[in-house]
C-alpha cells in the first residue's frame, strides 16, 4: 500500500511539475511581432522579407515551443516613432506579444526599446543601426543582433583612410540613425588619421539629392560618404552616378548598403565601392543554402537584415525551449549564456549591453565583367573579427552593465 501511495504521489508531483512548466508560456502562445517598413524606402530590404524570414524560422523550429503554438504578427510602422509606439503598445497590452523583432529606423527602435523595457518584454533588433541602442539607450530586455553604426564605420573608414582617402564629407539622413552613423564614422576617420571637412543633412526618403551631392562635390573631399538608410543610399548613389562624381576622382561610399540596393544602383555605377556588412548570401555553403530557400519563398536574395531576423528568432526560440519559459529576462539570460552558431554567425555571443558580437565583412562591389548573375554583386576583402568590429563594452556607457539581476 505504501509503495502504491508513493507511486501515486510521484505521478502527481510529475503532473504538477509538467503543468507548472506549461504555465510558464504566457497565454498559451509564444507571439512574435515583426514591426517593419512595409511600404516605403526600406521595404525591399526589410518589410515583407523580414516577415517571410520570421515565418521560416518558426516553421523550421517546428511551429511549437514547450508544447505551445508560435504565432507571427506583423505591422508597418511607416518610419514614424509615434506610429511604431502605438502599434507596439497595443501589441504588448492587448495582444500579449512576447517579443518584437526587426524594426528598421533607429528613431522607431529607440521608442520600441523603451516600451519593451518598461513592460518587461523582449526586443530583437535586426534592422535599426544606431550604436546608442547598445550604448546610452541600452536595455536589459533588448538584443542588438545584426550590425550597428560603430561596426559599419569601423569596418569601412579605417581601410579607406589607409589607402589615402583621407578627407571626408557626409551626406546624412537627418534622424537618429544618420546622426549616429556620421558621428561614429567621423570618429573612425579621425582615429585612422583622416579629416572630416563637413556634412549636409537631408530628410529621410528624399527623392532629389542634387543639392546635397553638389555641396559634397564642391567640398573637394576625397570621400563622399552616404550616412543614409537603405533606399536613400540607392537613390543618392544613382544620382551621384549621373553627376559623374566617381569618374571625376572623388570616392563615393555607401556606409549602409545591401544587395537589393546594389541591384537597383547597378554595377556600372557602384563598381569598386567598399562596404561593411554582417551577411552576404554567397559567403559559404550554409549562407547559399539559406539564401536559395529564401529566394524561392520571397523572390529575392536575403539582405543582412532579413537574415538577422531569421537568426535572432531561431536563437530566441531555442532559448525559450532551454529556459522552459517565455519570460523576457529568463530568455535573455539564456541567450547570453548560449553561443550563436548558425548560417548567420559562428561563435557569436550576446554581451551584457545587448550587443550580439560576431564577425563583420569588408566587401567590394564587383565590376560588371566580374559578375556571373543578377545577385553576384560582392567579393570579400577581409573578415573583421567581432571583438574588433564592435565597440568595446566599457566604451558604450550602457547604464545596465554590471547591474544584471
Backbone torsions as a table, in degrees:
resi	resn	phi	psi	omega
1	UNK	NA	-43.4	-179.8
2	UNK	-62.5	-38.8	179.0
3	UNK	-64.5	-41.8	179.6
4	UNK	-62.7	-43.5	178.7
5	UNK	-64.2	-38.4	179.2
6	UNK	-64.0	-44.3	178.9
7	UNK	-61.8	-41.5	179.2
8	UNK	-63.8	-40.0	179.0
9	UNK	-64.3	-42.9	178.4
10	UNK	-63.4	-41.2	178.8
11	UNK	-62.8	-42.3	179.1
12	UNK	-64.6	-41.8	179.0
13	UNK	-62.1	-41.9	179.2
14	UNK	-63.8	-40.7	179.5
15	UNK	-64.6	-42.8	178.9
16	UNK	-65.3	-37.7	178.4
17	UNK	-64.3	-43.5	178.4
18	UNK	-63.7	-40.6	179.1
19	UNK	-63.6	-41.4	179.2
20	UNK	-64.4	-40.0	179.5
21	UNK	-63.4	-42.5	179.5
22	UNK	-64.5	-32.9	-178.0
23	UNK	-68.4	-13.0	-179.8
24	UNK	-74.6	-10.7	174.1
25	UNK	-92.7	112.2	-174.8
26	UNK	-63.9	134.0	175.2
27	UNK	58.5	20.3	176.5
28	UNK	59.9	22.8	175.6
29	UNK	-154.2	141.2	172.4
30	UNK	-97.5	111.5	-171.9
31	UNK	-110.1	126.5	-177.8
32	UNK	-111.7	125.2	177.9
33	UNK	-105.4	117.1	177.4
34	UNK	-96.7	108.3	-179.9
35	UNK	-103.2	122.8	-170.6
36	UNK	-151.1	179.9	171.9
37	UNK	-93.0	104.7	-175.1
38	UNK	-95.1	-8.2	-169.1
39	UNK	-144.1	-2.7	-175.0
40	UNK	-117.6	-149.9	-167.3
41	UNK	-63.3	-27.7	-176.6
42	UNK	-99.4	5.1	-174.5
43	UNK	-64.1	-35.3	-179.2
44	UNK	-70.1	-31.7	-176.4
45	UNK	-89.9	-22.3	179.7
46	UNK	-126.9	-110.8	168.7
47	UNK	43.3	-130.5	-178.9
48	UNK	-56.5	-31.9	177.2
49	UNK	-66.6	-34.2	176.3
50	UNK	-67.6	-38.3	176.4
51	UNK	-64.1	-43.2	177.7
52	UNK	-60.1	-42.1	179.6
53	UNK	-64.4	-40.4	178.3
54	UNK	-62.3	-44.7	-179.7
55	UNK	-66.0	-36.5	176.1
56	UNK	-61.7	-43.2	179.7
57	UNK	-61.8	-42.2	179.6
58	UNK	-65.6	-45.2	-179.9
59	UNK	-63.2	-42.2	-179.7
60	UNK	-65.7	-27.9	177.8
61	UNK	-77.0	-17.3	178.6
62	UNK	110.9	-1.6	175.0
63	UNK	84.1	-9.9	177.3
64	UNK	-138.4	156.8	173.8
65	UNK	-143.7	135.6	-175.4
66	UNK	53.0	32.7	178.9
67	UNK	77.7	7.8	-177.6
68	UNK	-117.0	150.5	-178.0
69	UNK	-69.1	143.9	174.0
70	UNK	-105.3	129.5	-177.8
71	UNK	-123.7	139.9	176.3
72	UNK	-113.3	126.3	171.9
73	UNK	-118.4	159.5	-177.6
74	UNK	-146.4	160.7	179.1
75	UNK	-159.7	162.1	-179.4
76	UNK	-103.2	117.2	179.6
77	UNK	-86.7	-4.9	175.9
78	UNK	58.8	19.8	-178.8
79	UNK	60.6	28.6	-178.6
80	UNK	-121.9	121.6	-179.1
81	UNK	-57.4	-37.5	-179.0
82	UNK	-68.3	-40.0	177.6
83	UNK	-65.0	-47.4	179.4
84	UNK	-60.9	-41.3	179.5
85	UNK	-63.4	-42.5	180.0
86	UNK	-63.9	-41.0	178.8
87	UNK	-62.9	-48.3	-176.2
88	UNK	-68.0	-36.9	177.3
89	UNK	-59.7	-43.5	178.1
90	UNK	-67.3	-40.7	177.6
91	UNK	-57.7	-47.4	-174.5
92	UNK	-74.7	-38.0	-174.1
93	UNK	-89.0	-33.5	-173.5
94	UNK	-110.5	-32.4	-175.5
95	UNK	-105.6	-2.0	175.8
96	UNK	57.3	42.5	174.2
97	UNK	-69.4	133.9	-175.8
98	UNK	-90.8	-32.9	-176.8
99	UNK	-145.4	137.2	176.3
100	UNK	-104.8	133.7	-174.8
101	UNK	-128.0	160.7	175.8
102	UNK	79.3	-100.0	175.3
103	UNK	60.2	67.9	167.4
104	UNK	-64.3	159.9	-178.5
105	UNK	82.9	105.2	-171.1
106	UNK	-62.8	-34.1	179.7
107	UNK	-63.9	-36.5	175.8
108	UNK	-70.3	-44.0	-177.9
109	UNK	-61.7	-38.1	178.5
110	UNK	-62.4	-39.4	177.6
111	UNK	-68.0	-42.7	179.6
112	UNK	-64.4	-38.8	-179.5
113	UNK	-62.2	-38.2	177.3
114	UNK	-65.6	-45.3	-178.1
115	UNK	-64.2	-44.1	-178.3
116	UNK	-68.8	-33.3	176.0
117	UNK	-66.4	-46.3	-177.9
118	UNK	-64.0	-32.6	-176.4
119	UNK	-103.5	11.2	175.0
120	UNK	55.7	47.8	171.6
121	UNK	-118.4	172.4	-173.2
122	UNK	-103.0	144.7	178.4
123	UNK	-124.4	118.2	175.5
124	UNK	-104.6	98.4	-175.1
125	UNK	-88.8	112.2	177.3
126	UNK	-103.1	-35.2	-165.6
127	UNK	-112.5	-14.6	175.7
128	UNK	-84.3	142.9	-168.9
129	UNK	-112.7	-15.4	-174.0
130	UNK	-55.3	128.0	178.9
131	UNK	-68.3	-12.0	175.2
132	UNK	-64.2	-22.4	-178.3
133	UNK	-66.3	-23.0	171.0
134	UNK	-117.5	19.8	176.8
135	UNK	-119.1	-121.1	-176.6
136	UNK	-59.9	-27.9	-178.3
137	UNK	-100.7	19.8	-175.7
138	UNK	-63.8	165.6	-179.1
139	UNK	-141.1	140.9	176.1
140	UNK	-68.8	-10.7	-178.7
141	UNK	-107.0	11.0	-174.9
142	UNK	-124.6	145.6	175.6
143	UNK	-127.1	124.9	179.9
144	UNK	-94.2	102.4	-161.7
145	UNK	-87.9	-47.3	-159.5
146	UNK	-93.2	-58.8	-174.1
147	UNK	-156.5	176.4	166.6
148	UNK	-156.6	175.0	-174.7
149	UNK	-66.0	-30.8	178.1
150	UNK	-64.8	-46.0	-177.8
151	UNK	-67.2	-36.6	176.7
152	UNK	-63.7	-46.4	-178.8
153	UNK	-64.6	-46.4	-176.2
154	UNK	-65.1	-37.1	-176.6
155	UNK	-75.2	-32.3	-172.8
156	UNK	-100.2	-42.7	-171.6
157	UNK	-66.9	-45.9	-177.3
158	UNK	-57.1	-52.7	179.1
159	UNK	-59.7	-37.5	-179.4
160	UNK	-68.3	-44.2	178.8
161	UNK	-61.5	-40.1	179.9
162	UNK	-65.4	-22.5	177.4
163	UNK	-86.5	0.1	177.8
164	UNK	106.0	-3.0	178.4
165	UNK	-83.6	77.0	-164.0
166	UNK	-95.2	-17.6	-179.4
167	UNK	-114.9	133.5	-170.6
168	UNK	-126.7	145.5	172.7
169	UNK	-134.5	135.4	-173.2
170	UNK	-106.6	136.6	165.6
171	UNK	-107.2	112.0	-162.7
172	UNK	-124.5	131.0	173.1
173	UNK	-68.0	132.0	-171.2
174	UNK	-87.6	68.4	172.3
175	UNK	-159.0	-176.4	-167.7
176	UNK	-53.9	-45.4	-177.5
177	UNK	-64.3	-49.8	-179.1
178	UNK	-59.8	-42.5	179.1
179	UNK	-61.5	-44.6	-178.9
180	UNK	-66.7	-38.5	-178.4
181	UNK	-68.7	-42.0	176.2
182	UNK	-63.4	-44.2	-179.9
183	UNK	-60.8	-50.5	-175.9
184	UNK	-68.0	-36.5	179.3
185	UNK	-71.8	-39.2	176.6
186	UNK	-57.8	-43.7	179.6
187	UNK	-64.6	-39.9	179.0
188	UNK	-66.2	-40.0	177.6
189	UNK	-60.8	-46.0	-178.0
190	UNK	-68.2	-38.1	176.5
191	UNK	-60.4	-33.7	-178.5
192	UNK	-84.0	-2.0	178.0
193	UNK	98.1	8.2	178.9
194	UNK	-92.5	-178.2	179.7
195	UNK	-129.6	152.6	175.2
196	UNK	-110.5	119.4	-176.8
197	UNK	-81.2	-39.1	-178.5
198	UNK	172.2	-170.4	-180.0
199	UNK	-157.3	160.9	172.3
200	UNK	-132.9	137.7	-177.5
201	UNK	-109.7	152.3	-176.8
202	UNK	-145.2	158.9	177.3
203	UNK	-68.2	150.3	174.6
204	UNK	-65.5	138.7	178.3
205	UNK	81.9	17.3	-179.0
206	UNK	-68.1	140.0	-177.4
207	UNK	-91.9	-27.4	-174.8
208	UNK	-120.5	108.0	-178.6
209	UNK	-97.7	9.9	-171.4
210	UNK	-59.4	-44.6	-178.5
211	UNK	-64.0	-46.1	-179.8
212	UNK	-63.1	-42.3	-178.4
213	UNK	-69.1	-36.1	177.6
214	UNK	-66.8	-37.9	174.9
215	UNK	-62.8	-43.4	179.8
216	UNK	-64.5	-41.6	-179.7
217	UNK	-63.8	-41.7	-178.4
218	UNK	-68.3	-20.4	-179.2
219	UNK	-65.9	-23.6	-177.3
220	UNK	77.7	6.9	179.7
221	UNK	-63.2	146.4	178.3
222	UNK	-71.2	-28.1	-179.3
223	UNK	-124.3	129.3	168.4
224	UNK	-105.6	112.6	-174.2
225	UNK	-103.2	126.4	179.1
226	UNK	-91.6	101.2	178.5
227	UNK	-91.9	68.3	-169.7
228	UNK	-128.6	158.3	169.8
229	UNK	-73.9	164.5	174.5
230	UNK	-57.9	152.9	-173.9
231	UNK	93.6	-65.2	174.6
232	UNK	-62.1	-39.7	178.2
233	UNK	-59.8	-43.7	179.8
234	UNK	-62.9	-45.2	-179.8
235	UNK	-61.5	-48.1	-178.1
236	UNK	-65.5	-40.4	-178.2
237	UNK	-66.5	-41.0	177.4
238	UNK	-62.0	-41.9	179.8
239	UNK	-70.2	-33.9	175.1
240	UNK	-63.2	-36.5	175.9
241	UNK	-63.3	-37.7	178.2
242	UNK	-65.9	-32.3	177.7
243	UNK	-80.7	-9.6	-179.2
244	UNK	68.7	32.1	-174.8
245	UNK	-60.7	-46.8	-178.3
246	UNK	-70.2	-35.1	179.0
247	UNK	-64.4	-24.8	-179.6
248	UNK	-91.0	6.0	169.7
249	UNK	110.5	-13.8	176.4
250	UNK	-86.7	147.6	-178.7
251	UNK	-97.5	128.3	177.6
252	UNK	-97.3	129.0	-178.3
253	UNK	-123.5	121.1	171.7
254	UNK	-92.9	106.8	-174.4
255	UNK	-69.7	-30.2	173.7
256	UNK	-129.7	111.8	-176.1
257	UNK	-150.9	147.8	-178.4
258	UNK	-136.1	-177.6	-173.7
259	UNK	-65.7	-31.4	178.6
260	UNK	-66.9	-45.7	176.0
261	UNK	-59.7	-47.0	-175.8
262	UNK	-63.0	-39.3	177.6
263	UNK	-63.6	-36.5	179.1
264	UNK	-70.5	-38.9	-179.7
265	UNK	-69.3	-43.2	-176.8
266	UNK	95.1	140.5	-177.6
267	UNK	-66.3	-28.3	179.4
268	UNK	-58.1	-39.5	179.9
269	UNK	-85.3	-40.4	-170.9
270	UNK	-90.3	-9.9	-173.0
271	UNK	-52.5	138.3	178.0
272	UNK	87.2	-12.2	-178.0
273	UNK	-66.9	135.6	174.2
274	UNK	-93.0	144.7	177.1
275	UNK	-152.9	159.0	177.2
276	UNK	-114.0	134.4	-179.0
277	UNK	-143.6	160.1	177.5
278	UNK	-93.6	-11.6	-173.5
279	UNK	-157.9	138.0	169.3
280	UNK	-137.7	133.6	-170.2
281	UNK	-59.5	-29.0	-173.4
282	UNK	-101.5	25.8	-175.9
283	UNK	-72.5	-43.7	-178.4
284	UNK	-157.2	-176.8	-175.6
285	UNK	-62.1	-38.4	-179.0
286	UNK	-67.6	-43.2	179.1
287	UNK	-66.7	-36.6	178.8
288	UNK	-66.6	-38.5	179.8
289	UNK	-64.7	-46.1	177.2
290	UNK	-62.2	-44.1	-176.5
291	UNK	-61.8	-39.8	179.9
292	UNK	-66.7	-37.7	176.1
293	UNK	-64.5	-42.8	-179.7
294	UNK	-65.8	-41.5	179.0
295	UNK	-59.6	-43.2	179.4
296	UNK	-63.8	-32.4	-176.9
297	UNK	-84.1	-40.3	-170.0
298	UNK	-111.6	-15.0	177.9
299	UNK	86.4	0.9	178.7
300	UNK	-143.5	156.3	173.9
301	UNK	-69.2	149.1	-178.8
302	UNK	-72.3	143.3	170.3
303	UNK	-84.6	172.3	177.4
304	UNK	-62.8	-31.6	-178.6
305	UNK	-68.6	-45.0	-179.3
306	UNK	-68.2	-40.2	174.7
307	UNK	-62.5	-37.6	177.9
308	UNK	-66.5	-35.6	176.1
309	UNK	-61.1	-48.4	178.9
310	UNK	-58.0	-51.9	-175.5
311	UNK	-62.0	-44.5	-177.7
312	UNK	-64.8	-41.2	-179.6
313	UNK	-71.4	-40.8	178.2
314	UNK	-60.0	-42.9	179.9
315	UNK	-73.5	-31.3	173.8
316	UNK	-62.2	-46.2	-178.9
317	UNK	-65.0	-37.8	174.7
318	UNK	-61.0	-39.0	-179.1
319	UNK	-69.5	-38.5	175.6
320	UNK	-59.7	-45.3	179.5
321	UNK	-60.8	-46.0	-176.8
322	UNK	-70.2	-35.4	-178.5
323	UNK	-79.2	-21.1	-178.0
324	UNK	75.0	18.5	-178.0
325	UNK	-161.6	158.9	172.0
326	UNK	-104.0	13.4	176.7
327	UNK	-63.2	129.8	-168.6
328	UNK	-55.0	-51.1	-173.3
329	UNK	-66.6	-36.6	177.3
330	UNK	-66.7	-38.9	180.0
331	UNK	-69.6	-43.1	178.0
332	UNK	-60.5	-42.8	178.7
333	UNK	-59.7	-41.3	178.9
334	UNK	-67.3	-37.8	179.2
335	UNK	-68.4	-33.4	177.7
336	UNK	-67.8	-32.8	-176.3
337	UNK	-90.8	-4.7	-175.9
338	UNK	-111.5	119.4	177.8
339	UNK	-61.6	150.3	176.8
340	UNK	-95.5	116.9	177.6
341	UNK	-137.1	99.3	177.6
342	UNK	-151.4	-169.2	-178.9
343	UNK	-62.7	-25.7	-175.2
344	UNK	-80.5	-44.5	-175.7
345	UNK	-143.4	146.4	175.3
346	UNK	-114.4	129.8	179.4
347	UNK	55.4	36.2	173.2
348	UNK	-72.4	156.0	179.2
349	UNK	-145.3	144.3	179.5
350	UNK	-96.5	117.8	-179.1
351	UNK	-81.8	172.3	-178.8
352	UNK	-65.6	-26.5	178.9
353	UNK	-83.4	1.9	178.7
354	UNK	93.7	-6.7	-179.7
355	UNK	-75.7	124.2	171.4
356	UNK	-87.5	114.0	-174.1
357	UNK	-93.1	126.8	-178.4
358	UNK	-156.0	169.6	179.4
359	UNK	-65.8	146.8	169.9
360	UNK	-116.3	167.4	-172.7
361	UNK	-133.0	126.0	171.8
362	UNK	-85.8	123.1	-176.1
363	UNK	-125.3	160.1	175.0
364	UNK	-125.7	138.1	179.1
365	UNK	-71.1	131.9	-178.3
366	UNK	-71.3	154.3	168.4
367	UNK	-76.2	154.9	-179.3
368	UNK	-52.1	-38.2	-177.5
369	UNK	-69.0	-21.3	-179.0
370	UNK	-84.3	-20.2	-173.1
371	UNK	-81.3	136.2	-179.1
372	UNK	-106.4	7.4	180.0
373	UNK	179.1	173.5	-172.3
374	UNK	-66.0	-23.9	179.9
375	UNK	-106.1	3.8	178.6
376	UNK	-87.9	87.1	-164.9
377	UNK	-118.8	-24.5	-171.4
378	UNK	-127.2	152.7	171.0
379	UNK	-128.6	142.6	-175.9
380	UNK	-74.3	141.4	175.3
381	UNK	-111.0	-45.3	-179.1
382	UNK	-159.2	149.2	169.8
383	UNK	-95.9	129.4	-179.5
384	UNK	-105.0	109.8	-178.9
385	UNK	-56.7	145.5	-174.6
386	UNK	-54.1	-38.9	-178.0
387	UNK	-67.3	-20.9	174.6
388	UNK	-94.8	-29.5	-175.5
389	UNK	-70.6	-38.6	-172.8
390	UNK	-105.9	152.5	-178.3
391	UNK	-59.6	136.6	175.4
392	UNK	-57.8	142.9	-174.8
393	UNK	-60.2	-35.3	-177.7
394	UNK	-71.4	-15.0	-179.6
395	UNK	-95.1	-2.6	-172.8
396	UNK	-89.0	-16.4	179.5
397	UNK	60.7	34.7	174.4
398	UNK	-74.2	121.7	-175.2
399	UNK	-69.3	-11.6	-177.9
400	UNK	-95.6	-8.5	-179.4
401	UNK	-65.4	129.1	-178.9
402	UNK	85.7	1.7	-177.3
403	UNK	-124.3	21.2	-178.5
404	UNK	-60.9	140.1	178.1
405	UNK	81.3	NA	NA
